[in-house]
């Protein structure tokens, strides 16, 4: 009974003091520490290129001055079609940013998924912020992985 009481008391203290709670695996959930979300928002053919739009939202406690991601595009057969660096520039806290990139000679229907292979550049208070807190989603037919 005392163990249950102490857990409830700790929970109430954490809630009232605004302290992050631990997830079941003992880590702090992304929602408590903040995160960097990247959404593959749209993909459309423009001439002979596929233009892909990303929505980036920095919900961390600090700005990211510069972020460059190594991206891998996979074709519909699952093979690597292209590997490139995409410059997301600055990602200020609590200010959404849309970044668009055109992939010449690459029709959108031929791209099945995009892998964020890593951060080539991450200028921020925490040098791992560009990767370790990523929350990825996709509104397009393509899958976004990281």
TILUM-431736 format. One record per residue: residue number from 0; x, y, z of N, C-alpha, C in turn. Coordinates in steps of 0.1 Angstrom, whole numbers, plus 5000, padded with zeros to 4 digits. Last residue first. Layout:
BEGIN
+--------+------+------+------+-------+-------+-------+------+------+------+
! vexkol ! n.xx ! n.yy ! n.zz ! ca.xx ! ca.yy ! ca.zz ! c.xx ! c.yy ! c.zz !
+--------+------+------+------+-------+-------+-------+------+------+------+
!    NUM !    X !    Y !    Z !     X !     Y !     Z !    X !    Y !    Z !
...
+--------+------+------+------+-------+-------+-------+------+------+------+
***
This chain:
BEGIN
+--------+------+------+------+-------+-------+-------+------+------+------+
! vexkol ! n.xx ! n.yy ! n.zz ! ca.xx ! ca.yy ! ca.zz ! c.xx ! c.yy ! c.zz !
+--------+------+------+------+-------+-------+-------+------+------+------+
!    145 ! 5133 ! 5071 ! 4593 !  5145 !  5077 !  4599 ! 5152 ! 5068 ! 4609 !
!    144 ! 5111 ! 5075 ! 4565 !  5117 !  5067 !  4575 ! 5129 ! 5075 ! 4581 !
!    143 ! 5081 ! 5079 ! 4549 !  5093 !  5087 !  4554 ! 5098 ! 5079 ! 4566 !
!    142 ! 5066 ! 5068 ! 4519 !  5069 !  5066 !  4533 ! 5081 ! 5074 ! 4537 !
!    141 ! 5044 ! 5083 ! 4495 !  5057 !  5079 !  4499 ! 5059 ! 5077 ! 4515 !
!    140 ! 5020 ! 5095 ! 4493 !  5021 !  5081 !  4491 ! 5034 ! 5075 ! 4495 !
!    139 ! 5020 ! 5120 ! 4520 !  5021 !  5116 !  4506 ! 5020 ! 5100 ! 4505 !
!    138 ! 5022 ! 5126 ! 4545 !  5009 !  5127 !  4540 ! 5008 ! 5123 ! 4525 !
!    137 ! 5041 ! 5112 ! 4571 !  5040 !  5114 !  4557 ! 5025 ! 5115 ! 4553 !
!    136 ! 5065 ! 5118 ! 4598 !  5052 !  5114 !  4593 ! 5051 ! 5117 ! 4578 !
!    135 ! 5087 ! 5115 ! 4626 !  5085 !  5115 !  4611 ! 5071 ! 5111 ! 4608 !
!    134 ! 5105 ! 5130 ! 4648 !  5092 !  5125 !  4648 ! 5088 ! 5126 ! 4633 !
!    133 ! 5137 ! 5130 ! 4663 !  5129 !  5131 !  4651 ! 5116 ! 5124 ! 4653 !
!    132 ! 5156 ! 5132 ! 4683 !  5143 !  5135 !  4687 ! 5133 ! 5136 ! 4675 !
!    131 ! 5181 ! 5127 ! 4671 !  5176 !  5118 !  4683 ! 5162 ! 5121 ! 4686 !
!    130 ! 5187 ! 5146 ! 4650 !  5183 !  5132 !  4648 ! 5176 ! 5125 ! 4659 !
!    129 ! 5191 ! 5171 ! 4659 !  5186 !  5169 !  4645 ! 5181 ! 5155 ! 4643 !
!    128 ! 5204 ! 5169 ! 4684 !  5190 !  5173 !  4683 ! 5184 ! 5170 ! 4669 !
!    127 ! 5231 ! 5165 ! 4687 !  5223 !  5154 !  4683 ! 5208 ! 5157 ! 4682 !
!    126 ! 5241 ! 5189 ! 4697 !  5245 !  5185 !  4684 ! 5238 ! 5172 ! 4679 !
!    125 ! 5224 ! 5213 ! 4712 !  5226 !  5199 !  4713 ! 5229 ! 5194 ! 4699 !
!    124 ! 5223 ! 5238 ! 4701 !  5229 !  5237 !  4714 ! 5232 ! 5222 ! 4717 !
!    123 ! 5233 ! 5233 ! 4666 !  5223 !  5235 !  4677 ! 5230 ! 5234 ! 4690 !
!    122 ! 5237 ! 5223 ! 4636 !  5242 !  5234 !  4644 ! 5231 ! 5238 ! 4654 !
!    121 ! 5244 ! 5197 ! 4619 !  5234 !  5200 !  4629 ! 5241 ! 5210 ! 4638 !
!    120 ! 5249 ! 5179 ! 4589 !  5252 !  5191 !  4596 ! 5240 ! 5193 ! 4607 !
!    119 ! 5240 ! 5154 ! 4583 !  5254 !  5158 !  4578 ! 5258 ! 5170 ! 4586 !
!    118 ! 5222 ! 5131 ! 4599 !  5224 !  5146 !  4598 ! 5238 ! 5148 ! 4594 !
!    117 ! 5208 ! 5103 ! 4582 !  5215 !  5109 !  4592 ! 5216 ! 5124 ! 4590 !
!    116 ! 5189 ! 5093 ! 4564 !  5200 !  5084 !  4568 ! 5209 ! 5090 ! 4579 !
!    115 ! 5157 ! 5092 ! 4560 !  5167 !  5101 !  4566 ! 5178 ! 5093 ! 4572 !
!    114 ! 5144 ! 5078 ! 4531 !  5151 !  5075 !  4544 ! 5159 ! 5087 ! 4548 !
!    113 ! 5114 ! 5074 ! 4514 !  5126 !  5083 !  4516 ! 5131 ! 5080 ! 4530 !
!    112 ! 5098 ! 5054 ! 4490 !  5101 !  5058 !  4503 ! 5113 ! 5067 ! 4504 !
!    111 ! 5092 ! 5053 ! 4463 !  5083 !  5046 !  4472 ! 5085 ! 5051 ! 4486 !
!    110 ! 5091 ! 5069 ! 4433 !  5097 !  5070 !  4446 ! 5087 ! 5064 ! 4456 !
!    109 ! 5078 ! 5070 ! 4409 !  5089 !  5061 !  4410 ! 5095 ! 5060 ! 4423 !
!    108 ! 5060 ! 5091 ! 4411 !  5054 !  5077 !  4411 ! 5065 ! 5067 ! 4412 !
!    107 ! 5077 ! 5113 ! 4406 !  5072 !  5110 !  4420 ! 5067 ! 5096 ! 4421 !
!    106 ! 5105 ! 5109 ! 4385 !  5091 !  5110 !  4387 ! 5086 ! 5106 ! 4401 !
!    105 ! 5134 ! 5123 ! 4382 !  5129 !  5113 !  4391 ! 5114 ! 5116 ! 4393 !
!    104 ! 5146 ! 5144 ! 4369 !  5147 !  5131 !  4362 ! 5141 ! 5120 ! 4371 !
!    103 ! 5154 ! 5161 ! 4399 !  5154 !  5161 !  4384 ! 5155 ! 5147 ! 4379 !
!    102 ! 5138 ! 5169 ! 4425 !  5147 !  5158 !  4421 ! 5145 ! 5155 ! 4406 !
!    101 ! 5135 ! 5197 ! 4446 !  5132 !  5191 !  4433 ! 5142 ! 5180 ! 4429 !
!    100 ! 5122 ! 5206 ! 4477 !  5134 !  5201 !  4470 ! 5129 ! 5194 ! 4457 !
!     99 ! 5112 ! 5229 ! 4502 !  5109 !  5221 !  4490 ! 5122 ! 5218 ! 4483 !
!     98 ! 5101 ! 5234 ! 4535 !  5112 !  5233 !  4526 ! 5109 ! 5224 ! 4514 !
!     97 ! 5085 ! 5253 ! 4559 !  5083 !  5245 !  4547 ! 5096 ! 5245 ! 4539 !
!     96 ! 5084 ! 5255 ! 4594 !  5091 !  5258 !  4582 ! 5088 ! 5248 ! 4571 !
!     95 ! 5070 ! 5269 ! 4624 !  5070 !  5259 !  4613 ! 5077 ! 5264 ! 4601 !
!     94 ! 5083 ! 5276 ! 4653 !  5080 !  5283 !  4640 ! 5081 ! 5273 ! 4629 !
!     93 ! 5093 ! 5266 ! 4677 !  5079 !  5270 !  4676 ! 5076 ! 5278 ! 4664 !
!     92 ! 5127 ! 5275 ! 4671 !  5117 !  5269 !  4680 ! 5103 ! 5275 ! 4677 !
!     91 ! 5139 ! 5274 ! 4636 !  5137 !  5280 !  4649 ! 5126 ! 5273 ! 4658 !
!     90 ! 5160 ! 5261 ! 4617 !  5147 !  5256 !  4622 ! 5144 ! 5262 ! 4636 !
!     89 ! 5177 ! 5269 ! 4587 !  5175 !  5271 !  4601 ! 5161 ! 5266 ! 4605 !
!     88 ! 5182 ! 5243 ! 4563 !  5185 !  5257 !  4568 ! 5183 ! 5258 ! 4583 !
!     87 ! 5180 ! 5219 ! 4552 !  5168 !  5224 !  4558 ! 5170 ! 5238 ! 4564 !
!     86 ! 5193 ! 5206 ! 4524 !  5196 !  5216 !  4534 ! 5183 ! 5222 ! 4539 !
!     85 ! 5201 ! 5173 ! 4518 !  5190 !  5183 !  4517 ! 5192 ! 5193 ! 4528 !
!     84 ! 5221 ! 5152 ! 4498 !  5220 !  5161 !  4510 ! 5210 ! 5171 ! 4508 !
!     83 ! 5213 ! 5119 ! 4485 !  5216 !  5133 !  4484 ! 5216 ! 5140 ! 4497 !
!     82 ! 5208 ! 5092 ! 4463 !  5213 !  5096 !  4477 ! 5218 ! 5111 ! 4476 !
!     81 ! 5185 ! 5073 ! 4446 !  5193 !  5085 !  4447 ! 5196 ! 5087 ! 4461 !
!     80 ! 5175 ! 5047 ! 4446 !  5174 !  5055 !  4434 ! 5183 ! 5067 ! 4434 !
!     79 ! 5179 ! 5016 ! 4459 !  5183 !  5030 !  4461 ! 5182 ! 5036 ! 4447 !
!     78 ! 5149 ! 4995 ! 4455 !  5164 !  4998 !  4454 ! 5166 ! 5013 ! 4456 !
!     77 ! 5122 ! 4990 ! 4455 !  5129 !  4989 !  4468 ! 5144 ! 4992 ! 4467 !
!     76 ! 5108 ! 4994 ! 4433 !  5113 !  4981 !  4434 ! 5121 ! 4979 ! 4447 !
!     75 ! 5103 ! 5021 ! 4434 !  5092 !  5012 !  4437 ! 5096 ! 4998 ! 4438 !
!     74 ! 5133 ! 5035 ! 4449 !  5123 !  5033 !  4439 ! 5113 ! 5023 ! 4443 !
!     73 ! 5142 ! 5057 ! 4476 !  5141 !  5043 !  4471 ! 5131 ! 5043 ! 4460 !
!     72 ! 5165 ! 5081 ! 4485 !  5153 !  5079 !  4478 ! 5153 ! 5065 ! 4473 !
!     71 ! 5180 ! 5093 ! 4514 !  5180 !  5083 !  4504 ! 5167 ! 5080 ! 4498 !
!     70 ! 5197 ! 5122 ! 4527 !  5184 !  5115 !  4523 ! 5187 ! 5104 ! 4512 !
!     69 ! 5211 ! 5138 ! 4552 !  5214 !  5129 !  4541 ! 5202 ! 5121 ! 4539 !
!     68 ! 5203 ! 5172 ! 4560 !  5201 !  5158 !  4562 ! 5205 ! 5150 ! 4550 !
!     67 ! 5213 ! 5199 ! 4579 !  5214 !  5193 !  4566 ! 5213 ! 5178 ! 4568 !
!     66 ! 5205 ! 5228 ! 4597 !  5203 !  5213 !  4596 ! 5204 ! 5209 ! 4581 !
!     65 ! 5212 ! 5254 ! 4618 !  5214 !  5249 !  4605 ! 5213 ! 5233 ! 4605 !
!     64 ! 5202 ! 5262 ! 4643 !  5207 !  5272 !  4634 ! 5209 ! 5267 ! 4620 !
!     63 ! 5175 ! 5254 ! 4661 !  5185 !  5247 !  4653 ! 5189 ! 5258 ! 4642 !
!     62 ! 5167 ! 5267 ! 4694 !  5167 !  5268 !  4679 ! 5178 ! 5258 ! 4673 !
!     61 ! 5153 ! 5248 ! 4721 !  5163 !  5256 !  4715 ! 5162 ! 5256 ! 4700 !
!     60 ! 5136 ! 5229 ! 4730 !  5137 !  5241 !  4738 ! 5148 ! 5251 ! 4733 !
!     59 ! 5116 ! 5217 ! 4702 !  5127 !  5216 !  4712 ! 5127 ! 5229 ! 4720 !
!     58 ! 5100 ! 5217 ! 4681 !  5093 !  5217 !  4694 ! 5103 ! 5215 ! 4705 !
!     57 ! 5100 ! 5226 ! 4649 !  5109 !  5224 !  4660 ! 5102 ! 5227 ! 4673 !
!     56 ! 5088 ! 5212 ! 4621 !  5084 !  5220 !  4632 ! 5093 ! 5216 ! 4644 !
!     55 ! 5087 ! 5212 ! 4586 !  5095 !  5209 !  4598 ! 5090 ! 5218 ! 4609 !
!     54 ! 5073 ! 5197 ! 4558 !  5070 !  5207 !  4569 ! 5078 ! 5203 ! 4581 !
!     53 ! 5084 ! 5194 ! 4525 !  5085 !  5189 !  4539 ! 5081 ! 5201 ! 4548 !
!     52 ! 5077 ! 5185 ! 4492 !  5076 !  5195 !  4502 ! 5076 ! 5188 ! 4516 !
!     51 ! 5093 ! 5177 ! 4462 !  5088 !  5172 !  4475 ! 5088 ! 5183 ! 4485 !
!     50 ! 5089 ! 5173 ! 4428 !  5091 !  5183 !  4439 ! 5085 ! 5178 ! 4451 !
!     49 ! 5105 ! 5156 ! 4404 !  5095 !  5154 !  4415 ! 5099 ! 5164 ! 4425 !
!     48 ! 5108 ! 5167 ! 4370 !  5113 !  5165 !  4383 ! 5102 ! 5162 ! 4393 !
!     47 ! 5101 ! 5174 ! 4345 !  5107 !  5161 !  4346 ! 5112 ! 5158 ! 4360 !
!     46 ! 5074 ! 5193 ! 4356 !  5082 !  5189 !  4344 ! 5088 ! 5175 ! 4346 !
!     45 ! 5068 ! 5182 ! 4386 !  5070 !  5196 !  4380 ! 5079 ! 5193 ! 4368 !
!     44 ! 5048 ! 5162 ! 4405 !  5057 !  5162 !  4393 ! 5056 ! 5176 ! 4388 !
!     43 ! 5049 ! 5163 ! 4441 !  5042 !  5166 !  4428 ! 5052 ! 5167 ! 4417 !
!     42 ! 5041 ! 5157 ! 4474 !  5050 !  5153 !  4463 ! 5043 ! 5155 ! 4450 !
!     41 ! 5039 ! 5169 ! 4507 !  5034 !  5167 !  4494 ! 5045 ! 5163 ! 4484 !
!     40 ! 5051 ! 5164 ! 4533 !  5038 !  5170 !  4532 ! 5031 ! 5168 ! 4518 !
!     39 ! 5066 ! 5147 ! 4555 !  5066 !  5147 !  4541 ! 5052 ! 5151 ! 4537 !
!     38 ! 5075 ! 5163 ! 4584 !  5064 !  5157 !  4577 ! 5067 ! 5158 ! 4562 !
!     37 ! 5093 ! 5162 ! 4612 !  5094 !  5164 !  4598 ! 5083 ! 5156 ! 4592 !
!     36 ! 5098 ! 5176 ! 4644 !  5090 !  5168 !  4635 ! 5092 ! 5172 ! 4621 !
!     35 ! 5116 ! 5173 ! 4672 !  5117 !  5179 !  4659 ! 5109 ! 5170 ! 4650 !
!     34 ! 5105 ! 5177 ! 4706 !  5109 !  5169 !  4695 ! 5110 ! 5178 ! 4682 !
!     33 ! 5103 ! 5176 ! 4742 !  5102 !  5183 !  4729 ! 5108 ! 5174 ! 4718 !
!     32 ! 5100 ! 5161 ! 4765 !  5113 !  5168 !  4762 ! 5113 ! 5177 ! 4750 !
!     31 ! 5074 ! 5151 ! 4763 !  5078 !  5158 !  4775 ! 5091 ! 5166 ! 4773 !
!     30 ! 5072 ! 5139 ! 4739 !  5063 !  5150 !  4742 ! 5067 ! 5158 ! 4754 !
!     29 ! 5090 ! 5118 ! 4741 !  5093 !  5129 !  4732 ! 5085 ! 5141 ! 4736 !
!     28 ! 5095 ! 5106 ! 4775 !  5088 !  5106 !  4762 ! 5091 ! 5119 ! 4754 !
!     27 ! 5124 ! 5093 ! 4789 !  5115 !  5105 !  4789 ! 5108 ! 5105 ! 4776 !
!     26 ! 5125 ! 5058 ! 4797 !  5130 !  5070 !  4790 ! 5120 ! 5081 ! 4792 !
!     25 ! 5114 ! 5035 ! 4808 !  5123 !  5043 !  4816 ! 5129 ! 5056 ! 4810 !
!     24 ! 5095 ! 5023 ! 4793 !  5108 !  5018 !  4792 ! 5119 ! 5026 ! 4800 !
!     23 ! 5072 ! 5038 ! 4799 !  5073 !  5025 !  4805 ! 5087 ! 5019 ! 4804 !
!     22 ! 5085 ! 5072 ! 4805 !  5078 !  5062 !  4798 ! 5080 ! 5048 ! 4804 !
!     21 ! 5084 ! 5095 ! 4832 !  5091 !  5085 !  4824 ! 5081 ! 5076 ! 4817 !
!     20 ! 5075 ! 5130 ! 4829 !  5073 !  5116 !  4835 ! 5081 ! 5107 ! 4826 !
!     19 ! 5088 ! 5162 ! 4836 !  5085 !  5151 !  4827 ! 5084 ! 5138 ! 4834 !
!     18 ! 5072 ! 5185 ! 4858 !  5083 !  5176 !  4855 ! 5079 ! 5165 ! 4845 !
!     17 ! 5053 ! 5203 ! 4867 !  5056 !  5203 !  4853 ! 5069 ! 5195 ! 4850 !
!     16 ! 5043 ! 5201 ! 4893 !  5056 !  5208 !  4891 ! 5061 ! 5209 ! 4876 !
!     15 ! 5021 ! 5185 ! 4889 !  5019 !  5199 !  4894 ! 5032 ! 5207 ! 4893 !
!     14 ! 5032 ! 5161 ! 4880 !  5021 !  5168 !  4872 ! 5020 ! 5183 ! 4877 !
!     13 ! 5049 ! 5154 ! 4900 !  5054 !  5156 !  4886 ! 5044 ! 5164 ! 4878 !
!     12 ! 5031 ! 5151 ! 4921 !  5042 !  5161 !  4922 ! 5047 ! 5164 ! 4908 !
!     11 ! 5016 ! 5129 ! 4912 !  5010 !  5142 !  4914 ! 5020 ! 5153 ! 4915 !
!     10 ! 5036 ! 5109 ! 4911 !  5029 !  5113 !  4899 ! 5023 ! 5127 ! 4901 !
!      9 ! 5043 ! 5107 ! 4938 !  5053 !  5112 !  4928 ! 5047 ! 5116 ! 4915 !
!      8 ! 5019 ! 5098 ! 4948 !  5024 !  5111 !  4952 ! 5034 ! 5116 ! 4943 !
!      7 ! 5017 ! 5073 ! 4935 !  5007 !  5083 !  4932 ! 5012 ! 5097 ! 4937 !
!      6 ! 5040 ! 5061 ! 4947 !  5039 !  5063 !  4932 ! 5029 ! 5073 ! 4928 !
!      5 ! 5033 ! 5061 ! 4974 !  5044 !  5068 !  4969 ! 5045 ! 5071 ! 4954 !
!      4 ! 5010 ! 5044 ! 4973 !  5009 !  5057 !  4977 ! 5021 ! 5066 ! 4973 !
!      3 ! 5022 ! 5020 ! 4965 !  5012 !  5026 !  4956 ! 5011 ! 5041 ! 4960 !
!      2 ! 5038 ! 5015 ! 4988 !  5045 !  5017 !  4975 ! 5035 ! 5023 ! 4965 !
!      1 ! 5020 ! 5012 ! 5008 !  5028 !  5024 !  5008 ! 5035 ! 5026 ! 4995 !
!      0 ! 5008 ! 4988 ! 5000 !  5000 !  5000 !  5000 ! 5009 ! 5013 ! 5000 !
+--------+------+------+------+-------+-------+-------+------+------+------+
***
